[in-house]
């Protein structure tokens, strides 16, 4: 049941990201959750959080490669890692920036989405009992 909920939230998140991406291509800037603004009106702390999360995710996979831990990763693994680094960088940037308390609500939503991707990425119990 929890896996179904997790997949539903991920599906909603995918639809949101596609809609926001398409909107940006036609000149409409939207930032989380559905705030429509000009491109220069996205709060700097949000841009910094995303930038740092991308850099940390790149560093994560780069370190894995350098230490010979290469293997095929499922897309959910990448999403989980990115959201983890987004939550960490977002929390630090929000704290340092001294933003309004309402911004922490978005961080809580991202934590929930990250945890649900962790749940969705776990192997099903039936996988443990297969002959290998």
Secondary structure, 3 states (H helix, E strand, C coil): CHHHHHHHHHHHHHHHHHHHHHHHHCCCEEECCCEEECHHHCCHHHHHHHHHHHHHHHHHHHHHHHCCCCCCCCHHHHHHHHHHHHHHHHHHHHHHHCCCCHHHHHHHHHHHHHHHHHHHHCCCHHHHHCCC
